[in-house]
Amino acid sequence: MQDELRLQDYPIASHTSPTKSNTGGWQVPKRLQRVLSLADFEDAARRHLPSPIFAYVSGGCETDRALRGSEDAFADYDWISRIFISTSRRSLATTLFGERWAAPIGIAPMGVSALSAYRGDLIQTQAAAAAQIPAIMSGSSLIRLEDIAAANPKAWFQAYVPGEPERIDALVDRVAAAGFKTLVVTADVPVSGNRENNIRARFSTPLRPSLRLAWDGITHPRWLFGTAFKTILRHGVPHFENSHATRGAPIIASNVMRDFGARDHLNWTHVQQIRERWKGRLVIKGILSPEDAQMARQYGADGIIVSNHGGRQLDGAIAPLRALPDVVRALGPDYPVMIDGGFRRGSDVLMALALGAKFVFVGRPFNYAGAVAGQAGVTHAIGILATEMARNMALLGVLNPSELGRQHLRQRGR
C-alpha cells in the first residue's frame, strides 16, 4: 500500500548511496554523482546555458530585492530539534486534495522551459510522474498542453487568464478537454514586471536572432546541438502553445507580445466566471495578502499558492515564507495553503510545512537540472530534495510532515 511505504521505497529518495538505490531501481548517472545539492545544478546550468537564457531563468526584476528576499527569509528561524524519538519508519507521503503523493513537494510552473532544456516541460512532468509528485505546467510553455496531459494525467495546468471573457471560456474548455483535473490561475500579472536583467543580457521576447546570440550558441555547443538545433529539426520553430485556446505565435514572431497583453482590468468577477465554468479543482497562485487569500476562498478556490512570482513581478514584494503565517491564520489550519519561492533545500521545505503550508513547489532548480541532464537530472534533483527532507525529519524527531509545527521553530529576535 502507498500509505505504508517507507523512505527507502520511494523512487524520489532511493539514492541514499551515491550510485544505486536500495531497491535496485534508480541509479544516479555517473556524470551526476558529484551533483550533491540543487545549488550544484545552478552552477552547472550557468556553464551550460548561453548567458541570455540563463539570465532569463535566474533573474528577478529591477534590483532583485524580492528575489533575494525569498531566499533570505529562511534565516528568520532556527530549528528546535527533539531527541530519542524513533524515526526509522518516517515517511514523506502527504495527502493533498484527497490524493496521496510521495512527498509534499512539486514542480512549479516555469515559462519557456523548452528553451533551456530539450522538451523541458515534458521531461519535468515525466520525472514528476515517476516520482509520484505533482508538476504544474506553465501557460507560457512551448509544448502543447495536450502532450503534457497525455504524458502525465495527474499534471496540473497553470493559466495566464486572457483578457476577454470568451477567450477565458475557450481556454478553460481546452484545459478540461485535455484531461487536466487541477487548474492554477496566476493572479499577480496585471502587467509584466520590469525585468531589466533580460534586456541587459540581450534576452528578448520575441527572441531576436543576432550575432551576439549566435556567438552565445556557438560557445555553448551542448545546448546548441542538444536543445536548440534538436528542437528545430524535430519540432520546428517553438510557438507559445497554450496562452489561448488556439496555438500562439512563434517565439521569434514580432507580434508574440500580443498574446501576453495587459490584464490590468481583470477582477474577481473573472474568477467567478472561471469557477462557474471549471468543474475541477481551482487554485489561485500569486497571493501574499491574507485579505486576498480570504477572497480566493470566498470565490470558490479549492486552494491557494502563496507566491511572489519568483521575485519577477514587484521588486521588494514580501517573501512568500514571511507572508505565509498570516495567510494560514486567515484561512485556518485545514484549508490547502501551498507556497513557492526561494526553496533550495529540504530544510527550507520543512520550514514552510512547520509554518502551516500543506505543500511546497520548487521551480528554477528543476529547470537547471533539466537543462544540464534532461529527465535524469530532474529525477536526481527531486531525489536530492527528498533525501534532505527525510534526513532532517530524523534530526528533528518527526515521522511525517504533518507532525511539523511552530513548536519546532524559534523566530530570531523573539
VEXMILO-223488 format. One line per 2 residues: number of its first residue (from 1); their letters; for each residue x, y, z of C-alpha. Coordinates in pm, 1 decimal, decimal comma. Example, Ala and Ser with C-alpha at 12.3 -4.5 7.8 and 13.67 -1.06 7.14 Angstrom:
BEGIN
1	AS	1230,0/-450,0/780,0 | 1367,0/-106,0/714,0
END
This chain:
BEGIN
1	MQ	0,0/0,0/0,0 | 122,7/351,3/-81,1
3	DE	29,6/459,1/272,7 | 275,6/207,4/416,8
5	LR	575,1/298,1/205,8 | 889,2/390,6/391,7
7	LQ	1160,5/625,2/273,3 | 1371,3/360,3/103,4
9	DY	1074,2/257,8/-112,0 | 1037,5/598,3/-275,4
11	PI	1183,5/646,2/-622,2 | 1245,3/1010,5/-527,0
13	AS	1459,6/933,8/-224,2 | 1600,8/596,0/-311,3
15	HT	1954,5/703,4/-398,2 | 2085,6/721,6/-43,7
17	SP	2409,0/569,8/-173,6 | 2590,7/760,2/-448,3
19	TK	2531,6/506,9/-720,9 | 2246,6/270,8/-655,3
21	SN	1907,8/268,2/-488,9 | 1816,7/37,6/-201,3
23	TG	1559,7/-125,3/-426,3 | 1792,5/-151,6/-726,2
25	GW	1567,4/71,1/-935,9 | 1713,9/420,3/-968,1
27	QV	2084,9/462,4/-1029,7 | 2239,4/808,5/-1038,3
29	PK	2419,0/859,8/-1371,0 | 2794,6/883,4/-1330,4
31	RL	2808,8/1241,8/-1454,8 | 2561,8/1347,6/-1182,3
33	QR	2728,8/1178,7/-887,4 | 2916,1/1498,9/-798,6
35	VL	2591,4/1698,2/-801,0 | 2516,9/1696,3/-430,2
37	SL	2275,2/1987,8/-394,5 | 2033,7/2194,6/-600,2
39	AD	2291,8/2474,5/-595,2 | 2529,4/2245,9/-785,3
41	FE	2271,9/2224,0/-1064,8 | 2255,0/2602,7/-1081,4
43	DA	2633,5/2626,1/-1113,9 | 2631,9/2363,3/-1387,5
45	AR	2348,4/2538,5/-1572,5 | 2537,0/2868,5/-1561,0
47	RH	2816,8/2699,9/-1756,2 | 2585,7/2502,4/-1986,3
49	LP	2339,5/2769,4/-2097,9 | 2401,8/3075,1/-2314,8
51	SP	2412,2/3378,8/-2089,0 | 2084,0/3536,1/-2215,5
53	IF	1888,9/3218,5/-2141,4 | 2049,4/3165,7/-1801,7
55	AY	1972,9/3529,3/-1717,9 | 1608,8/3479,6/-1812,3
57	VS	1573,4/3174,1/-1587,3 | 1773,1/3305,3/-1292,8
59	GG	1676,8/3672,0/-1283,2 | 1410,2/3863,7/-1099,0
61	CE	1311,0/4223,4/-1165,4 | 1470,2/4565,5/-1114,2
63	TD	1712,9/4535,5/-818,1 | 1631,0/4165,5/-749,3
65	RA	1534,2/4259,5/-392,3 | 1226,3/4035,6/-398,4
67	LR	1431,4/3751,1/-543,0 | 1696,7/3776,8/-273,8
69	GS	1437,3/3826,8/-1,5 | 1266,5/3498,4/-81,1
71	ED	1588,2/3307,7/-14,1 | 1697,8/3522,2/281,8
73	AF	1367,8/3461,8/465,8 | 1473,3/3114,8/576,5
75	AD	1730,4/3274,8/806,6 | 1444,6/3425,0/1010,1
77	YD	1401,0/3099,6/1201,1 | 1610,9/2844,9/1388,2
79	WI	1517,6/2480,8/1437,4 | 1440,8/2323,5/1775,1
81	SR	1509,5/1952,1/1743,3 | 1384,4/1666,5/1961,6
83	IF	1587,8/1359,2/2059,1 | 1539,6/989,4/2134,2
85	IS	1235,3/960,6/1909,1 | 1232,3/657,8/1683,7
87	TS	1207,6/782,4/1326,6 | 1316,2/467,2/1143,2
89	RR	973,6/438,2/979,2 | 943,0/802,4/878,8
91	SL	757,5/878,4/559,5 | 731,7/1178,8/331,1
93	AT	392,0/1068,6/198,0 | 138,5/1351,4/200,1
95	TL	-228,0/1385,9/106,7 | -345,5/1692,5/-83,2
97	FG	-693,5/1736,9/-233,7 | -765,9/1375,2/-144,1
99	ER	-470,0/1243,1/-346,4 | -172,0/1067,2/-194,6
101	WA	166,4/1200,0/-308,1 | 509,4/1054,9/-231,9
103	AP	627,7/1384,3/-76,9 | 490,5/1733,3/-6,9
105	IG	688,3/1884,2/-295,5 | 603,0/1957,2/-657,1
107	IA	741,6/2125,6/-966,3 | 632,8/2488,1/-1004,2
109	PM	528,4/2627,1/-1344,6 | 812,1/2780,1/-1545,1
111	GV	764,5/2952,2/-1879,1 | 958,3/2858,5/-2194,9
113	SA	1129,9/2566,0/-2017,3 | 1181,6/2405,7/-2358,6
115	LS	1422,0/2687,5/-2442,1 | 1666,3/2588,2/-2169,5
117	AY	1616,1/2209,7/-2188,8 | 1510,4/1987,8/-2476,4
119	RG	1135,7/1925,4/-2431,3 | 1171,0/2090,7/-2091,6
121	DL	807,1/2079,6/-1980,3 | 776,5/1719,1/-2091,1
123	IQ	1081,2/1590,5/-1905,5 | 973,0/1773,7/-1591,4
125	TQ	625,1/1622,9/-1594,1 | 757,0/1274,3/-1674,2
127	AA	1004,6/1290,3/-1386,5 | 727,8/1410,8/-1155,5
129	AA	500,3/1125,8/-1262,1 | 772,1/869,0/-1193,1
131	AQ	844,6/1027,7/-855,1 | 474,5/1046,8/-764,1
133	IP	473,4/1421,7/-705,9 | 266,5/1691,6/-882,8
135	AI	400,7/1908,3/-1164,1 | 236,7/2232,2/-1275,2
137	MS	263,9/2308,8/-1644,4 | 313,2/2674,0/-1737,5
139	GS	66,9/2855,2/-1960,5 | 364,3/3021,3/-2133,6
141	SL	514,4/2688,7/-2234,7 | 634,9/2587,7/-2580,1
143	IR	481,0/2238,0/-2573,1 | 112,0/2165,7/-2622,7
145	LE	-81,3/2111,8/-2301,8 | -243,0/1806,0/-2457,7
147	DI	100,6/1640,7/-2487,4 | 172,8/1705,4/-2119,6
149	AA	-164,4/1568,9/-2007,8 | -107,0/1254,1/-2213,5
151	AN	236,3/1202,2/-2055,8 | 116,2/1271,6/-1701,2
153	PK	-260,3/1261,8/-1637,0 | -202,1/1395,5/-1283,0
155	AW	-24,3/1710,5/-1400,1 | -177,0/2049,2/-1318,5
157	FQ	-216,0/2335,6/-1566,9 | -131,5/2697,1/-1483,5
159	AY	-310,5/2966,4/-1685,4 | -239,7/3330,9/-1750,1
161	VP	-600,7/3434,9/-1787,4 | -674,8/3604,8/-2121,3
163	GE	-830,6/3948,1/-2116,2 | -1165,0/3866,8/-2281,7
165	PE	-1446,4/3656,7/-2125,6 | -1498,0/3447,2/-2439,0
167	RI	-1125,3/3366,1/-2453,8 | -1131,8/3271,3/-2087,3
169	DA	-1412,6/3022,5/-2152,3 | -1236,4/2880,5/-2457,4
171	LV	-909,4/2826,5/-2270,8 | -1083,5/2668,5/-1971,6
173	DR	-1272,0/2435,1/-2205,1 | -949,3/2334,5/-2380,4
175	VA	-777,5/2254,0/-2049,7 | -1074,8/2044,3/-1940,5
177	AA	-1090,0/1860,9/-2274,5 | -720,4/1771,1/-2240,7
179	GF	-797,5/1590,8/-1915,1 | -643,7/1820,1/-1653,5
181	KT	-814,8/1797,3/-1314,8 | -645,5/2096,1/-1146,1
183	LV	-637,6/2448,5/-1290,0 | -397,5/2701,2/-1138,4
185	VT	-478,7/3065,1/-1215,7 | -184,6/3300,6/-1173,7
187	AD	-314,0/3627,1/-1030,4 | -9,2/3851,9/-992,6
189	VP	39,4/3952,6/-1356,9 | -186,3/4254,3/-1430,0
191	VS	118,1/4380,8/-1621,3 | 462,2/4232,6/-1682,1
193	GN	732,3/4305,9/-1427,6 | 1026,9/4529,1/-1512,0
195	RE	1285,3/4263,0/-1593,1 | 1583,5/4479,3/-1671,8
197	NN	1818,2/4182,3/-1640,2 | 1667,0/4033,6/-1957,0
199	IR	1744,8/4346,9/-2155,7 | 2097,1/4373,0/-2020,7
201	AR	2158,7/4006,3/-2103,0 | 2007,4/4056,3/-2451,6
203	FS	1720,2/3816,0/-2390,8 | 1400,4/3935,2/-2552,7
205	TP	1051,1/3821,8/-2641,4 | 1026,3/3785,7/-2932,9
207	LR	1361,8/3611,6/-2944,7 | 1563,9/3813,1/-3196,3
209	PS	1845,7/3640,6/-3386,2 | 2170,1/3838,6/-3363,2
211	LR	2545,3/3794,0/-3391,2 | 2569,2/3800,7/-3010,3
213	LA	2305,6/3528,0/-2976,8 | 2479,9/3321,5/-3244,9
215	WD	2810,0/3356,1/-3060,2 | 2646,1/3253,8/-2732,9
217	GI	2517,0/2941,8/-2906,6 | 2849,8/2854,2/-3066,9
219	TH	3031,0/2888,6/-2734,7 | 2777,0/2656,4/-2567,1
221	PR	2771,5/2362,7/-2810,9 | 2597,2/2113,6/-2580,6
223	WL	2298,4/2347,3/-2556,0 | 2318,0/2447,3/-2923,8
225	FG	2305,4/2091,5/-3057,4 | 2126,8/1919,2/-2769,0
227	TA	1845,0/2171,4/-2727,0 | 1821,9/2443,8/-2993,3
229	FK	1900,1/2254,4/-3316,4 | 1738,8/1935,0/-3188,2
231	TI	1415,1/2118,6/-3114,6 | 1400,4/2295,0/-3451,8
233	LR	1489,9/1983,1/-3653,3 | 1234,3/1761,5/-3477,2
235	HG	954,5/2005,0/-3389,9 | 1008,3/2325,1/-3588,1
237	VP	1035,8/2677,8/-3450,4 | 882,8/2682,6/-3098,9
239	HF	546,1/2852,8/-3052,5 | 368,7/2971,7/-2741,5
241	EN	121,1/2686,2/-2744,7 | -110,7/2743,2/-2451,0
243	SH	-179,6/3110,6/-2391,4 | -521,7/3075,2/-2552,7
245	AT	-746,5/2801,3/-2686,0 | -558,9/2816,4/-3016,3
247	RG	-189,9/2799,6/-3095,1 | 2,6/3119,1/-3025,5
249	AP	273,0/3294,8/-3219,7 | 625,9/3159,6/-3281,5
251	II	877,1/3269,9/-3022,6 | 1057,4/3473,5/-3290,6
253	AS	742,7/3644,8/-3426,1 | 721,5/4022,3/-3398,4
255	NV	360,0/4001,9/-3275,2 | 428,8/3749,9/-2998,6
257	MR	366,8/4003,0/-2720,1 | 6,7/4041,1/-2830,9
259	DF	-55,0/3702,2/-2670,7 | 59,0/3846,8/-2337,9
261	GA	-120,4/4178,4/-2333,6 | -210,2/4376,2/-2023,0
263	RD	-455,4/4211,8/-1787,5 | -494,1/4507,2/-1557,0
265	HL	-873,3/4510,4/-1595,0 | -917,3/4155,1/-1461,5
267	NW	-1100,4/4129,2/-1128,8 | -1276,9/3883,3/-900,8
269	TH	-1576,5/3855,6/-1134,8 | -1345,3/3683,6/-1381,8
271	VQ	-1250,3/3436,8/-1109,7 | -1622,3/3377,4/-1056,8
273	QI	-1659,2/3314,6/-1431,3 | -1379,2/3058,3/-1422,4
275	RE	-1521,1/2891,1/-1111,9 | -1861,5/2851,9/-1275,0
277	RW	-1710,4/2707,0/-1592,8 | -1433,8/2490,4/-1446,5
279	KG	-1556,2/2170,5/-1277,9 | -1221,1/2051,2/-1144,3
281	RL	-1002,1/2181,6/-864,2 | -925,5/2552,8/-881,4
283	VI	-610,6/2701,9/-728,7 | -520,9/3072,8/-719,1
285	KG	-146,3/3143,1/-736,2 | 34,7/3466,1/-652,8
287	IL	-126,0/3553,7/-318,7 | 67,0/3741,8/-49,0
289	SP	-216,1/3917,0/136,3 | -439,2/3746,9/396,7
291	ED	-731,7/3950,3/262,4 | -676,1/3819,7/-90,1
293	AQ	-646,7/3467,9/47,1 | -988,4/3501,1/206,9
295	MA	-1130,6/3642,9/-116,7 | -993,2/3348,6/-311,7
297	RQ	-1168,8/3106,6/-78,8 | -1487,5/3314,0/-95,8
299	YG	-1486,7/3296,2/-475,5 | -1453,4/2919,8/-476,3
301	AD	-1082,0/2844,4/-493,5 | -1006,9/2499,1/-355,0
303	GI	-657,6/2609,4/-254,6 | -405,3/2889,5/-295,3
305	IV	-33,1/2921,8/-361,8 | 148,8/3191,4/-165,3
307	SN	397,1/3330,6/-416,6 | 570,9/3645,7/-535,8
309	HG	623,4/3500,2/-885,2 | 982,8/3408,1/-815,9
311	GR	1065,0/3772,3/-745,4 | 994,6/3854,3/-1110,7
313	QL	698,5/4093,5/-1077,4 | 705,4/4353,7/-795,8
315	DG	1052,5/4434,6/-669,7 | 1054,9/4441,5/-291,2
317	AI	747,8/4218,7/-262,4 | 734,8/4033,6/69,1
319	AP	899,7/3692,6/71,5 | 640,3/3413,6/46,8
321	LR	776,5/3247,2/362,2 | 727,8/3572,4/555,5
323	AL	374,3/3612,6/420,8 | 281,8/3251,2/493,6
325	PD	197,1/3263,1/869,2 | -55,8/3546,0/833,2
327	VV	-220,3/3376,5/534,1 | -250,0/3047,3/723,1
329	RA	-400,5/3226,3/1023,6 | -655,5/3397,1/798,2
331	LG	-770,6/3070,5/640,2 | -736,0/2824,1/925,9
333	PD	-532,9/2504,5/953,5 | -746,2/2288,3/725,0
335	YP	-754,6/2498,8/408,2 | -491,4/2394,4/148,3
337	VM	-230,0/2671,1/155,9 | 66,8/2597,4/-71,1
339	ID	378,4/2802,1/-137,4 | 666,7/2857,6/-377,4
341	GG	963,9/3093,3/-393,7 | 1326,5/3054,7/-291,7
343	FR	1320,2/2688,6/-184,9 | 1661,4/2526,5/-236,5
345	RG	1699,4/2277,8/49,5 | 1493,0/2008,9/211,8
347	SD	1510,8/2205,7/536,9 | 1351,4/2501,4/353,9
349	VL	1057,2/2282,5/260,2 | 1020,8/2152,5/616,1
351	MA	1026,4/2508,3/748,8 | 730,8/2607,3/529,3
353	LA	541,1/2298,2/644,9 | 612,2/2388,2/1008,0
355	LG	466,5/2733,6/939,6 | 143,2/2584,7/809,2
357	AK	190,5/2519,0/437,2 | 42,4/2194,1/309,4
359	FV	267,7/2168,4/4,7 | 576,7/2334,8/-143,3
361	FV	651,4/2391,8/-511,5 | 1004,1/2441,9/-643,4
363	GR	1086,4/2597,0/-979,0 | 1427,5/2715,3/-1100,2
365	PF	1634,8/2420,8/-965,5 | 1431,8/2174,3/-1172,8
367	NY	1477,2/2395,2/-1477,6 | 1853,7/2391,7/-1422,5
369	AG	1854,1/2016,4/-1368,3 | 1663,4/1952,4/-1689,8
371	AV	1893,9/2181,3/-1885,6 | 2205,3/2004,9/-1759,9
373	AG	2095,3/1642,1/-1772,4 | 1742,5/1605,1/-1911,0
375	QA	1487,6/1391,4/-1729,5 | 1760,7/1212,7/-1533,9
377	GV	1870,1/1548,8/-1399,6 | 1517,4/1636,1/-1284,9
379	TH	1483,5/1296,8/-1118,6 | 1815,9/1345,3/-941,5
381	AI	1712,2/1692,3/-823,4 | 1385,7/1556,9/-682,2
383	GI	1579,9/1283,5/-507,8 | 1827,9/1528,9/-355,0
385	LA	1545,6/1739,6/-212,6 | 1353,8/1440,9/-77,8
387	TE	1662,3/1284,9/78,4 | 1743,8/1612,8/254,5
389	MA	1388,7/1627,5/385,5 | 1398,0/1272,3/515,3
391	RN	1735,1/1322,4/683,0 | 1625,7/1641,3/856,0
393	MA	1298,4/1487,2/970,4 | 1505,1/1228,9/1157,5
395	LL	1719,6/1503,4/1310,7 | 1407,5/1694,0/1415,0
397	GV	1240,5/1384,2/1556,0 | 931,6/1369,9/1332,4
399	LN	782,9/1071,9/1149,9 | 585,9/1253,7/881,0
401	PS	541,9/1607,3/751,7 | 209,2/1657,8/928,6
403	EL	386,1/1644,7/1267,6 | 582,9/1961,4/1193,0
405	GR	463,1/2276,9/1365,7 | 564,3/2604,7/1525,1
407	QH	697,7/2410,2/1823,0 | 992,8/2313,6/1602,9
409	LR	1086,5/2675,2/1522,9 | 1215,6/2975,8/1711,2
411	QR	1191,2/3308,4/1530,4 | 1505,0/3513,0/1559,6
413	GR	1471,6/3830,1/1761,7 | 1182,8/3698,2/1966,3
END
